[in-house]
């Protein structure tokens, strides 16, 4: 059995191990460290929300959402966003109390994530410790390609050395864990695969010709799930595990010979590799590492929250035709053809630069000339903007008439906020539309979005009454959503 290949990307060694992709190389933690009490802005049960977490969430929340129709956006404040975060933590607490962590879909997703992180951590250390790279080897790569950095050269050397080392490692682990294939069960596995593929218990839809995750979870009997295809010290690999490995492969790339015992065996070999590597990681204590435990818990929280929301949304009743039309008549402006501005803009590095740009324009300089000389995006063409794209900045922009100069004013720039001076070229007001069948679905979606939000808001309020929490209001003072997003922009550059 061979590890297939090694790729290098952005400073990481990406090792393709059968169906699993693992990273060997320096990798930052995916979740921020737990806040100390001094950094906390709120706490609920054993969860602490750090000021940095709140600032990051504010930077995301202040950006406009495209699904808001033409309804006025609610103001984004530190208090409102912190309330959302507390509701989410309360929903996770309730989900755990209801046993959502043991739900099959949640447990499967978290199991995959845990396995991947264990292998990443283990192979990262193993590659660094067992594949030496000399300065001479690095220099040789740089001579061959002078544009290569020393780190890129080191990774290229590792690329050439990694595969045989990792193949040897896996061979040793197969022996260590006494991996044994239970080949007498392969033919039955092939038969079951063909049944699910060609005789689904429920129609899959005319465009779906592959075994779905729903089938794996619902059309295998308990006895079939437990058919053992391989054993190893401390565990076994069942038909259910085999089907989960199959589900990791995009349908176009799935093997075509799974109706044969040999095909079952080849997919088994592919699926068991990450299991054995993760077992070794556990044997070496990687499952006890604080950052990994924290990150798995955070990922599990996300999965539980997602399922909680999905289940709560299912409780929201669908509106009937009369309710839909009545909602439209009461909120006709929400479904109007959106107002539009065509603008040209000069992006400036800071407020002082923006003031200088505005001064030059007021003194008669041509907009195109000043833009070419001073804009951070001098080649950006004129563009149409809308309330749904400009968010909190729309009201000030809309005040401008054609040929007027607006600013300095802030605007959304790449991942943050930047100062700009804007020239309004065209202005098209919103246009009301009559009710019709073509607009009905849009109205229904808007109603369901509002009903779902209201339902979650009520549910969240009840949970915050159930789970004691504390907000450190003094630490929220001075947090400006637009200011923290501007800081995000500065750091992104």
C-alpha positions in Angstrom: 0.0 0.0 0.0 1.4 3.4 -1.0 0.9 6.9 0.2 0.0 8.6 -3.0 1.9 11.8 -3.2 3.1 14.9 -1.4 2.2 18.4 -2.4 3.6 21.7 -1.1 1.5 24.8 -0.8 1.8 28.1 1.2 4.5 26.8 3.5 2.8 23.5 4.3 3.5 20.0 3.2 0.2 18.5 2.1 0.5 14.8 2.3 -2.3 12.9 0.5 -2.8 9.7 2.6 -5.3 7.6 0.8 -8.6 9.5 1.0 -7.3 11.9 3.7 -5.3 15.1 3.2 -3.0 15.9 6.1 -0.7 18.8 6.7 2.9 18.5 7.8 4.4 21.9 8.5 3.8 24.9 10.7 0.1 25.4 11.1 -1.6 28.0 13.4 -4.4 26.9 15.6 -7.8 27.3 14.0 -9.4 28.6 17.1 -8.3 31.5 19.2 -6.9 30.7 22.7 -9.4 30.8 25.5 -9.6 34.3 26.9 -8.3 35.2 30.3 -10.8 36.9 32.7 -9.1 40.2 32.0 -9.9 39.9 28.3 -13.4 38.7 28.7 -16.5 40.8 27.8 -19.0 38.1 28.8 -19.3 34.7 30.3 -22.0 32.0 30.2 -21.5 28.7 32.0 -17.9 27.6 31.2 -17.7 29.7 28.0 -15.9 33.0 28.0 -16.2 35.5 25.2 -13.0 37.5 24.7 -12.9 41.1 23.5 -10.8 40.0 20.5 -13.6 37.5 19.5 -16.2 40.2 19.8 -14.1 42.6 17.7 -13.6 40.0 15.0 -17.4 39.2 14.9 -18.2 42.9 14.7 -15.9 43.2 11.7 -17.9 40.5 10.0 -21.4 41.7 11.1 -21.0 45.3 10.0 -20.7 44.2 6.3 -24.0 44.2 4.5 -25.8 41.0 3.8 -27.2 40.4 0.3 -30.4 38.6 1.6 -31.8 41.7 3.4 -34.0 42.7 0.5 -34.7 46.4 0.8 -35.6 46.4 4.5 -33.6 48.8 6.7 -30.7 47.1 8.3 -30.7 46.9 12.1 -27.8 48.9 13.6 -24.7 46.8 14.4 -23.3 47.6 17.9 -21.0 45.8 20.2 -24.0 45.1 22.5 -26.2 43.6 19.8 -23.4 41.4 18.5 -22.4 40.2 21.9 -26.1 39.3 22.6 -26.0 37.1 19.4 -22.9 35.4 20.6 -24.3 34.7 24.0 -27.5 33.3 22.4 -25.3 31.0 20.3 -23.4 29.8 23.4 -26.7 29.2 25.2 -28.0 27.1 22.2 -24.9 25.0 22.3 -25.3 24.4 26.0 -28.9 23.4 25.4 -27.9 21.2 22.5 -25.4 19.4 24.6 -28.0 18.9 27.3 -30.3 17.4 24.7 -27.7 15.0 23.5 -26.9 16.6 20.1 -23.2 15.8 20.5 -24.2 12.1 20.1 -26.4 12.7 17.0 -25.0 10.6 14.2 -24.5 13.5 11.7 -22.7 15.6 14.3 -20.6 12.7 15.7 -19.6 11.7 12.2 -18.5 15.2 11.2 -16.6 15.7 14.4 -15.0 12.3 14.1 -13.6 13.2 10.7 -12.3 16.5 11.9 -10.7 15.0 15.0 -9.0 12.3 12.8 -7.7 14.9 10.4 -6.3 17.1 13.2 -4.6 14.2 14.9 -2.9 13.1 11.7 -1.9 16.7 10.9 -0.3 17.1 14.3 1.5 13.8 14.2 2.8 13.9 10.6 3.9 17.6 11.1 6.2 16.5 13.9 7.3 13.3 12.2 8.3 15.0 9.0 10.2 17.7 10.8 12.0 15.2 13.0 12.8 12.4 10.5 13.6 14.2 7.2 16.8 16.2 7.6 17.4 19.1 5.2 20.9 20.5 4.8 21.9 24.0 3.8 23.7 22.5 0.8 20.4 21.0 -0.4 18.6 24.3 0.1 21.4 26.2 -1.8 21.2 23.7 -4.7 17.5 24.4 -5.1 18.0 28.2 -5.0 20.8 28.0 -7.6 18.4 26.1 -9.9 15.6 28.6 -9.3 16.9 32.0 -8.0 13.4 33.3 -7.5 12.8 30.6 -4.8 13.0 31.7 -1.1 15.0 29.6 1.4 11.8 28.3 2.9 10.4 27.4 -0.5 13.6 25.6 -1.2 13.5 23.7 2.1 10.0 22.5 1.3 11.0 21.5 -2.2 13.8 19.3 -0.7 11.3 17.8 1.8 9.0 17.0 -1.1 11.6 14.9 -2.7 12.4 13.0 0.5 9.0 12.6 2.1 7.2 9.9 0.2 9.6 7.0 0.9 9.9 8.0 4.6 6.1 8.1 4.9 5.7 4.8 3.1 8.1 3.2 5.5 6.3 4.7 8.4 2.9 3.4 7.3 4.3 -0.1 6.7 5.7 -0.1 10.3 2.4 1.1 11.7 0.5 -1.7 9.9 2.8 -4.2 11.6 2.6 -2.5 15.0 -1.2 -2.4 15.0 -1.4 -5.9 13.5 -3.7 -4.7 10.7 -5.6 -7.7 9.2 -8.1 -7.6 6.3 -11.2 -9.8 6.8 -11.4 -10.8 3.1 -14.2 -13.3 3.7 -16.6 -10.4 4.1 -15.6 -8.5 0.9 -18.0 -10.2 -1.4 -21.0 -9.5 0.9 -19.8 -5.8 1.1 -19.8 -5.7 -2.7 -23.4 -7.0 -2.8 -24.6 -4.5 -0.3 -22.9 -1.7 -2.2 -24.7 -2.8 -5.4 -28.1 -2.9 -3.6 -27.7 0.7 -2.3 -26.4 1.8 -5.7 -29.0 0.2 -7.9 -32.0 -0.4 -5.6 -32.4 2.5 -3.2 -35.2 2.2 -0.7 -36.4 5.7 -1.6 -36.0 7.5 -4.9 -32.8 9.5 -5.0 -34.0 11.9 -7.7 -33.5 11.7 -11.5 -30.1 13.4 -11.5 -28.5 11.4 -8.6 -26.9 8.2 -9.6 -24.7 7.5 -6.6 -25.1 6.3 -3.0 -26.0 9.2 -0.8 -25.1 9.9 2.8 -28.8 9.5 3.7 -28.7 6.0 2.3 -25.6 5.1 4.3 -27.3 6.3 7.5 -30.8 4.9 6.9 -30.6 1.9 4.5 -28.0 -0.3 6.3 -29.3 -2.6 8.9 -27.4 -2.8 12.2 -26.0 -6.2 11.3 -24.8 -4.8 7.9 -23.2 -1.8 9.5 -21.2 -4.1 11.9 -19.7 -6.3 9.2 -16.0 -6.3 10.0 -13.7 -5.7 7.0 -10.5 -5.2 8.9 -9.1 -5.5 12.5 -6.2 -3.7 14.2 -5.0 -3.5 17.7 -7.6 -1.6 19.7 -10.3 -1.4 17.0 -12.0 -2.6 13.8 -13.0 -1.2 10.5 -16.6 -2.0 9.7 -18.7 -1.8 6.5 -20.2 1.4 8.0 -16.7 2.9 8.1 -16.1 1.7 4.6 -19.2 3.5 3.3 -18.2 6.6 5.2 -14.9 6.5 3.4 -16.8 6.1 0.1 -18.8 9.2 1.0 -15.6 11.2 1.3 -15.0 10.8 -2.4 -16.8 13.0 -4.8 -19.2 10.8 -6.9 -17.4 11.3 -10.2 -14.2 10.0 -8.7 -15.6 7.0 -6.9 -14.2 3.6 -8.0 -16.2 1.8 -10.6 -15.3 -1.7 -9.4 -17.0 -1.7 -6.0 -19.3 -4.5 -7.1 -16.2 -6.8 -6.8 -14.4 -8.1 -3.7 -11.1 -6.7 -5.2 -12.7 -3.2 -5.5 -13.9 -3.4 -1.9 -10.4 -4.3 -0.8 -8.8 -1.4 -2.6 -11.3 1.1 -1.0 -10.7 -0.5 2.3 -7.0 0.1 2.0 -7.6 3.7 1.2 -10.0 4.2 4.1 -8.0 2.4 6.7 -4.8 4.5 6.3 -6.0 7.6 8.2 -7.5 5.3 10.9 -4.1 3.7 11.6 -2.3 7.0 11.5 -4.8 8.5 13.9 -4.4 5.5 16.2 -0.7 6.1 16.3 -1.3 9.8 17.0 -3.4 8.8 20.0 -0.8 6.3 21.1 1.7 9.2 21.1 -0.6 11.4 23.2 -1.6 13.9 20.5 -5.3 13.6 21.6 -4.3 15.2 24.9 -2.8 18.3 23.4 -4.5 21.4 24.7 -4.9 23.2 21.4 -6.3 20.1 19.7 -8.8 19.4 22.4 -9.9 23.1 22.4 -10.3 23.1 18.6 -12.3 19.9 18.5 -14.6 21.2 21.2 -15.0 24.5 19.2 -15.8 22.5 16.0 -18.3 20.4 17.9 -20.0 23.5 19.2 -20.4 24.8 15.6 -21.9 21.5 14.5 -24.3 21.4 17.5 -25.3 25.0 16.9 -26.0 24.3 13.2 -28.2 21.4 14.0 -30.0 23.3 16.7 -30.8 26.1 14.3 -31.9 23.7 11.6 -34.3 22.0 14.0 -35.7 25.3 15.3 -36.2 26.5 11.7 -38.3 23.4 11.0 -40.7 24.6 13.7 -41.5 27.8 11.8 -44.8 27.5 9.8 -44.9 28.2 6.1 -47.2 31.2 5.2 -50.2 30.5 3.0 -51.0 32.5 -0.2 -53.2 35.0 1.6 -50.5 35.8 4.2 -47.9 36.1 1.4 -49.9 38.6 -0.5 -50.8 40.6 2.6 -47.2 40.7 3.6 -46.2 42.1 0.2 -48.9 44.8 0.4 -47.7 45.9 3.8 -44.0 45.9 2.8 -44.1 46.7 -0.9 -40.9 48.8 -0.7 -38.9 45.8 0.4 -39.5 44.1 -3.0 -39.0 47.2 -5.2 -36.4 47.3 -7.9 -33.4 48.4 -5.9 -32.2 52.0 -6.0 -28.8 52.3 -7.8 -25.9 54.7 -7.9 -23.2 54.6 -10.5 -20.1 56.0 -8.9 -16.4 56.5 -9.4 -14.2 56.6 -6.3 -10.7 57.4 -5.1 -9.5 55.1 -2.3 -7.2 56.8 0.1 -4.7 55.4 2.6 -6.1 57.5 5.5 -8.3 60.4 6.3 -5.6 63.0 5.8 -5.0 61.7 2.3 -8.7 61.8 1.6 -8.9 65.4 2.7 -6.1 66.3 0.4 -7.9 64.6 -2.5 -11.1 66.4 -1.8 -9.2 69.7 -1.6 -7.6 69.1 -5.0 -11.0 68.3 -6.5 -12.6 71.4 -4.9 -9.8 73.5 -6.5 -10.7 72.3 -10.0 -8.5 69.3 -10.6 -10.0 66.7 -12.9 -11.3 63.6 -11.0 -9.6 61.2 -13.4 -6.2 63.0 -12.9 -6.5 62.9 -9.1 -7.6 59.3 -9.2 -4.6 58.2 -11.3 -2.2 60.0 -9.0 -3.6 59.1 -5.6 -6.1 56.2 -5.6 -5.1 52.8 -4.0 -7.1 51.3 -6.9 -6.4 53.7 -9.8 -7.5 51.2 -12.4 -10.8 50.4 -10.7 -13.6 51.3 -13.2 -16.8 53.2 -12.3 -19.4 50.8 -10.9 -23.0 50.5 -9.8 -23.6 50.3 -6.0 -26.8 49.6 -4.0 -28.0 49.8 -0.4 -27.4 46.1 -0.1 -23.8 46.5 -1.1 -23.0 49.8 0.8 -24.8 49.1 4.0 -24.3 51.8 6.6 -22.6 54.1 4.0 -25.6 54.1 1.6 -27.5 57.0 3.2 -24.6 59.5 2.8 -23.9 58.3 -0.7 -27.5 58.7 -1.8 -27.5 62.3 -0.7 -25.2 63.0 -3.7 -26.6 64.1 -7.0 -25.1 63.3 -10.4 -21.7 65.1 -10.9 -21.5 65.8 -7.1 -18.4 64.9 -5.1 -19.1 63.0 -1.8 -16.6 62.6 1.0 -14.3 61.9 2.5 -16.5 58.9 3.4 -15.6 55.4 4.5 -16.4 52.4 2.4 -15.9 48.6 2.3 -12.5 47.9 0.8 -11.3 44.3 0.3 -11.5 42.8 3.8 -12.0 46.0 5.8 -13.0 49.6 5.6 -11.1 52.5 3.9 -11.5 56.2 3.4 -12.5 57.3 -0.1 -13.8 60.3 -2.1 -16.7 59.5 -4.4 -18.1 61.1 -7.6 -21.7 60.3 -8.3 -22.2 59.7 -12.0 -25.8 58.4 -12.2 -28.7 58.1 -9.7 -31.7 55.8 -10.2 -34.4 55.7 -7.5 -36.1 52.5 -6.4 -39.1 51.4 -8.5 -42.1 49.7 -6.9 -43.2 46.4 -8.5 -46.8 45.0 -8.6 -47.5 41.7 -7.0 -47.2 38.7 -9.3 -46.5 35.0 -9.3 -42.9 35.8 -10.2 -42.4 37.8 -7.0 -44.3 35.4 -4.8 -41.4 33.2 -3.9 -39.2 36.2 -3.0 -41.9 37.4 -0.6 -42.3 34.0 0.9 -38.6 33.7 1.4 -38.5 37.1 3.1 -41.4 36.1 5.4 -39.7 32.9 6.3 -36.5 34.7 7.0 -38.3 37.1 9.3 -40.3 34.4 11.0 -37.2 32.3 11.6 -35.3 35.2 13.1 -38.2 36.1 15.4 -38.5 32.4 16.4 -34.8 32.2 17.2 -34.9 35.5 19.0 -37.7 34.3 21.3 -36.0 30.9 21.8 -32.7 32.7 22.6 -34.3 34.9 25.2 -35.7 31.9 26.9 -32.3 30.2 27.0 -30.6 33.2 28.4 -33.1 33.1 31.2 -32.2 29.5 31.7 -28.4 29.7 31.6 -26.9 32.4 33.9 -24.5 34.7 32.1 -22.6 37.9 32.8 -21.7 40.9 30.6 -18.8 43.1 31.5 -20.3 46.3 30.2 -17.4 48.5 31.1 -15.2 46.6 28.6 -17.6 47.4 25.7 -17.2 51.1 25.9 -15.4 52.7 23.0 -15.8 49.6 20.7 -16.9 51.1 17.3 -17.8 48.6 14.6 -16.6 50.8 11.8 -13.4 51.6 13.7 -12.5 47.9 14.4 -13.3 47.0 10.8 -10.9 49.8 9.6 -8.2 48.3 11.8 -8.9 44.9 10.1 -8.3 46.6 6.8 -5.0 48.1 7.9 -3.7 44.8 9.2 -4.8 43.1 5.9 -2.5 45.4 3.9 
